[in-house]
Amino acid sequence: MSTIRRQSIISSAVIYSGFAVGMLNTYFFTRYFEEAQYGLTSIFIAIATMMYVFAMMATPSYIFKFYHYYNDHLPPRKNDMITWSLLVSLVGFLLVMIAGWFFKDVVIRKFGEKSPILLTYYYWIFPMGLGLTIYSVLEAYAWNLGKSVLTSFLKEVQWRLLTTVLIVLMITGIIKDFSLFIKLYAFTYPAIALTLFIYLVATKKIHFTFTVSKVSRRYFGKILRLCLFVYSGTLIFTLSQVFDTLVLAVKSGADVAGIFALAQIMGSVIQAPQRGIVAASISHLSKAWKEKNMELLQRIYQRSSINQLVFASGLFVLIALNYNEAILTFHLKETYLAGFSAFILLGLMRIVDMGTGVNAQIISTSNYWKFELISGVILLALMLPLTYFLTIKYGLIGPAIANLISITIYNIVRIVFLWKKFRLFPFTVQSLYTVLLAAGSFAICYYAFINLHGFAGLVARSIAFIALYSAGAIYMNLSPDIQPVWYTIQKRLGIKKG
């Protein structure tokens, strides 16, 4: 667990560094760009995400599940896993490009009225989708090589820094217009994919061979069945993740999608520790299933649950305390205040999703990975109609309501499955204490500083909450990982020796 904890902490620190850059980007976007232009960047990411999910054909799941079989039975130069993964994904993306050209008229009909800006730059989404496809395959392979910190840096920091450079060039007039900006923006994901590829090749972490190995021949049937089932489930889950942005763009316009994008970004800040924990734990889960180590699986499940719940609850309250005040203090466009209710619902959704631990990864690396498709169908059956009808009825907060309801039911189904099948359960009494601590700290800080506004209010509320919540978490020892981390911090600061 110490390896997972260390990698999770480092990855989370890197991810938060990226979010700090992302916050700067958000400030620039909301200050110097039109809402529709900012909304277009979110739409680009949403559509590119759908492209890469269709193109990859579940190759990351294939890598997660079978990496140790290849690694244990083949020398590096005869390991053909990454070769077939990239080849299949590139063929898949070619099919996506053909489909994108074929269905362009459908996109024009759906987005033409409310989001005409998308149609102007439609074909520029494809470079972004290709870069995300290649990067995601390489990232999955790098996770199993223990390079989760590197991949977190590239995706969370380098990608945002590239965006920052483009924004600054746009603001200073070096990039003359938005047209050139969005075209260069489309190549930010190809840039980080190229960086990761060069690193893996230069360090000889991957080798390419078109000779079919004995492992590929032996497990071909299982690999094919896994990819077919997981592919369907991944499509379903990813569609549920980006459907809200697409529906808002169609029904309300790119400007409303831009307001919703700010609420989503704030929700993504809450989600940051989840990415680090998943990246650090995936190879351990896969190996634990291979060795039938149920004790380790349960330990990872509960630790991931409480650690993520502690982080998510604290970050949610911290942002909720300052959301509106920050928009006013930093003189962002007041139209973004409309996104506060959406943030609250999306934040609660993130707490539910993170608080239930790495249940998706436990299922997907087990022999019952088919259940991912079943639970995904349930999610999609809830998410799509709820998002569509609630967006029509409630506008901006409709997709957020749909997200909260659907993700809650989705995780309940997976919790029940893991308990019934393996007697694995994520929660302890500390989970309840965490929620109560967060709620109590929020109430104290909200009413204590209710009349303090501006930058002073932001700082005072934040410091007071962080001190109160952190002290409570340490005192109540909410997670077994808190004390070792706190001890390490004290040693680094020279407070304790030894």
N, C-alpha and C positions, 0 to 999 in steps of 0.2 A: 504493500500500500504506500510505502514511503516514496517509491518511484513514481507512482501515479500522482501522489500529492505534489511532489516536486515539479513534475512536468505540467501538472494542472495549474499550479501557482505561476510558474514562469510563463506559460501560454496565456493565462488570464491577464498577467501584467502586460504582455505584449499586445494582447487584444485591446486592453483599455488604453494603451498608448495610441493604438489605431483609432479608437473611439474619440480620443482627445483631438486627433487630427480631423476626424469626422465631424466633431462639433464645430470646429473652425470652418470646415467646408459648409456645414449647414448654415452657420452664421452668414457666410458670404453669399450662399445661394438665396437665403431668405431676405437678404439686405440689397443685393445688387442685381438679382435676376427676377424676371417675371415669374409669377406662380406657375404659369403654363410651362415655362422653360424648365423650372425646377421639377415640376411634375413629369416632364418628358424624360429626365434622367432616371426617375424611379420606374417609369414605364419601360425604358430600355432594359433595366436590370430585371424587371419582372418577365419580360418576353425572352430575354437571353437565358434566364433561368429555365424557362420551359423548353427552350431549344436544347440546352445541354442535357436536360433530363431525358428528353426523347432520344438524343444522339448517343448517350453513353450506354444505353441498353443494359443497365445494371452492372456494368463492369466494376464499379467500386465495391459492390457487395460480393462479387466474385473474388476480388482481391482480399477483402476482409476475411472471408470464410476459408479460402484455400491457400493463403499466403504461407502459412506454416507447413502445409503439405509440400509445397514447392521448395521452400527453404530447407526443410529437413531431408529431402530426398534428391536434390539436384545441386550440382556445383553452380556458382553464379553465372558462368558463361553458357550454361545449358538451360538456364531458367527462362522459359519463353512466356511467362505470365504477362509482363509489361508489354511485350511485342504484340500479343493478341489483343490485349486491352486497348492499346492505342489504335490499332488497326480497325477493330470493331467500332470504336467510337468515331473515327474519321469517316468510315463508311456510313455510320448512322447520321453524322452531321451532313453528309452529302445528300442523304434522303430528306433531311430537314430542310435544306436549301431548296430542293426541288418542290417540296410541299409548300414552302414559304412563297415561292414564285407562283405556284398553281393557285393558292388561296388568297392572293393579294386582293382580288376583287371583294372577297368576303370581309377582309380587314377594312377596306375602304368604306364599305357599307356600314360597318359597325362603329368605326371611329371617326368617320368623316364629318359628322355633324358636331359632335362635342369636343373632339380632340384632333382637329385638322393638322396640327403641328406634327403629329406622329407620321402622317402620310408623306410629308415632305422628306423625312429622313428614314423611311421604312427600311431600305436596304442596308443602311449603316448599322442596323442591329446585328446583322450576321457576323461581322468580325468580332463583336463582343461575345456573341454566343459561341463561336469557335474557340476563342481564347479561354472562356470559362469551361468548355468541354475538356480541352486538353489539360488545363490546370487541375481540374477535379480528379481526373484519372491519375495524374502524377501525384497529387496530394494524398489520395488513398494509399498509394504505394509507399510514399514517404512516411506516412503515419506508422506503417508496419516496420519501417526502418528506424523508428524512434526519432524522427525528425519533425515532430508535431510543433515544436517551437518555431522552427524555420518556416513551415507552411503558414503558421499563424501570423508571423511577421510579414510574409509576402502578401497574404490576402487581406490582412487587417490594417497593416501600416503602409507598406509600399504602394499598394493600390490607391489608398486614400492620399498619400503624398503626391502621386502622379496627378490625381484629380486636383489637389491643391495648386500644383504648378500651373495646370491649365486654367484654373479659376483666376489666379493672380495675373497670368498673361492676358486673360480676358478683361479683367478690371483695369489693368494698366494700359490697355489699348494695343498691346503687341499682337494679340489675336483680335482681328478687326471686328468680327461679328460672331453671333451665336452659331451660325452655320458651320464655321470652321471649328469652333469649340466642340460641338457635339460629334463631329466627324473624328476629331482627335480623341475624344472621350471614348469612342467606340473601340479604340485600340489599347485601352488601359489593361484589360484582362489578357489579351495576347502578350502584352509586355511582361506581366508577372509569370505567365505560363512559360515564356521563353527563359526567364531568369531561373525558374525552378529546373527546367530541362537542362540548361547549361550546367547548373550546380551538380545535378545527379550524374550527368555524363562525366564531368571533369573529376569528380570524386570517385568515379567508378562504382557508384552505388547501383547502377542499372546496366544491363547488357542486352543487346538485341540479337535474336536468332529466329529464323523462320523455320527451323527444324522442330517438328512437333515432338515434345518430350514425352517420356513414359508417364509422367504424372497427368499431363493433358489427355493422353489416350485413356488412361485408367479411369479418370474421374469425369470424362467428357459428358456422360449422361447426367450425372449429378450437377455438373456445372451448368448444363443447358437448362435443366429443370429449375435450378435456383434462379438463373437469370430471367427466365420467362415469368416466374411468379413474382420475384422481387421487382422486376421491371414494371409490371402492372401496378404493384403497390406503390413504387416510387413515383410513378406518373400521377397517381391519385393524390398522394400526399403533397407533392410539389404544386400541383394544380390548386390544391386547397390553400397553399401558402401565398400564391400570387393572384388568386382569383379576385380578391377584394380590390386590389389596385386596378385590375383590368375592368371590373364592373363599374367602379367609380369613374374611370376614364371614359367609358362608353355612356354611362347614364348621367354623370354630373359634369364631366369635362376634366381636362388636364390640370386646370387651376385648383379644383377641389382635390384632385389626386395629389397635388403638391402639398396642400395643407395636411392631408392624411399622411403623407410621406414623413412629415416632421414628427407626428405622433408615433409612426412606425419606428423611426430612428431612435426615439427615446425608449421605445419598448425593446429595441435591439440592444441598447446599452445594458438593460437588465439581463439580457440573454447571454452576454459575453462569457461568463464563467462556464456555461454549458458547452460552448465550443471547445474550450480548453480541456474540460473533463472528458468529453467524448473522444477527443483526439488522443488523450493520454491513456484512456482505458480500453479502447477498442481491441488492441492486440492482446491485452491481458484477458479480456472476456473470451476471445476466440481460443486462446490457449487453455483457459479454464474449462471450456466445454470439451475441448479435445482430450483433456485429462480427467474429465468428469469431476472436477473439483467444485462441488456445490457450496462448500463453506466459503470459498473465495468469491463465488458469484454473489452470495448473499451479502457478504461484507462490502463488496464493490457497490451493490445495489443500494444498501442503506447509507453508506458513506456518500455516494453521489447524490442521493436524495437530500440528506440533511445539509450537506455543504452547499448545494445549489439553492436550497430553500433559504438558508441564512443570507447568502449573497443577494438572491433575487428580492427577498422581502425588504432588506435594507436599502437596496438601490431604488426600488419602486417608491418607497416612502420618501427617500431623499429627493428624487425627481419630482414627485407629486407636490412636495412642500414648496418647490421653487419654480414650477413649470410656467405659470402665468407671470410671476414676478420677473423671471428671466427675460421673457419676451418683451415686457415693458421696459425693463432696465437697460437692455441692450438695443432698444429702439428698432426691434424687428417689426415687420408689418403686422398691424393688429388683427388682420384677418386670420393669422395663425393661432390666435386665442381660441378660435372655434374648435381646434383639435384637442383641447384638454380632456373633454369627456371621452373621446376616442382613445386617448392615451391611458386613462384610468382603466378602461375595459381591456385594452391590449396588455397593459401591465399586469392585471390580474390573470389574464390568460397565460402570460409568461411564467408567473409564479406557480400556477397549476402545472404547467408543462415541465418546468424545471424541478419542482418539488417532488415529482413522481420518479425522479432519478433517470438512469440510463436504460429504461425498460425497452425502448425500441432497439437499442444495440444488443441487449441480452437476447431478445427474441430473434433478431436477424442473424446472430452468430450461432444460434442453436440449431438443432435438427428440426425445429418447428417454425422455420423461417416463413413457411407458407401462411402462417397466421398474420404476418405483416400485411399481406394482401387483403385478408379478411377484415382486419381492423381498419385498413385504408379505405376499403369500400364503405364501411360504416361511416368513417369520417367524411368521405366525399358525398355520401347520400344525405348527410346532415348539412355540410358546409355550403354546397352549391346552391340549393334552393333557399336556404336561410339567408345567405349573402345577397342573392338576387332580390328577393322580396323585401328584406329588411332595408336594403339600400334604396329601393324605390320608395318605401314608406318613411324611413327616418333619415335618409341622406347620409351624411358623413359618419354618423355613429353606427349605422346599420351593419357594415362589415365587421366592426369591432364587437358588436353584440353577437353576431354569428360566429366569430372566432372563439369567443369565450365559451359559448354553449357547446360548440362542436369539439373543441380541444378538451374540454372537461370530460365529456362523455367518452371521447376517444381514449383518454388515459385511464378512465375508470375501467373500460373494457380490458385494457392491457394489464392493469393491476390484478383484476380478477383472474385473468388467464394465467398469469405467472404464479399466483397463489394456488389456484386449483391444480395446476399441472406440476409445479416444482416446489411448492411451499416457500416461494420467495416473496418477500413483502418489504416495501420501502420505508414505512413509517415507524417511528418510535414516539414516546411521550415528548421527546425533545422537539419533534415537529410542531406539536401544539404550543409548546413554550416559545418557539421562534415566532410564530404568528402573533401570539399575545404580546411579546416583547416589541415587535414592530408596530403593532397598533397602539400600544401604550406610549412608545417613544414619539410616534406621530402626534398623538393628542397633546402631549406635554409641549412639544416644540411648536406646534401650530398655534396654540392659545398663548404661549409665552411671548411669541414674536408677531402676533397678529397685526399689530399697529406699526411694525417696523418695516419700512419699504426701501427700495433701491438696493444698491450694492451692499450697503451695511446689513440690510435684512437678509440678503442671500448668504452672506458670509456667516452671520450670527446663527441663522437657522441650521445651516449645513454643519458648522462646527459643533453646535449643541447636539444635533441628532447623531452625528458620527461618534461623539464621545459617549453619549448615553447608550446608544445601541451596541457599540463595541464593548463597553464595560459590562453591559448586561450579558452579552454573548460569552465573554470570557468568564465572568463570575458563575454563570449557570452551566458552563462547559457544554454548550449546545451540540458541539461536534467533537469526536475524538481527535480530529485534526487541528482544532483550534489551539490547544495547549502547546503542541510541538511547534506550531507556527509562531505563536506568541513568545515562546522560549527562544526561538531562533532570532526573532526581532530584537528581543532584549539583549542577546549576546552580540548582535551586530552593532547595537547602540552603546555597548559597553556597560549596560545596566547589570548584567549577570556575567559571570565568568565560568569557564569549564565546558 
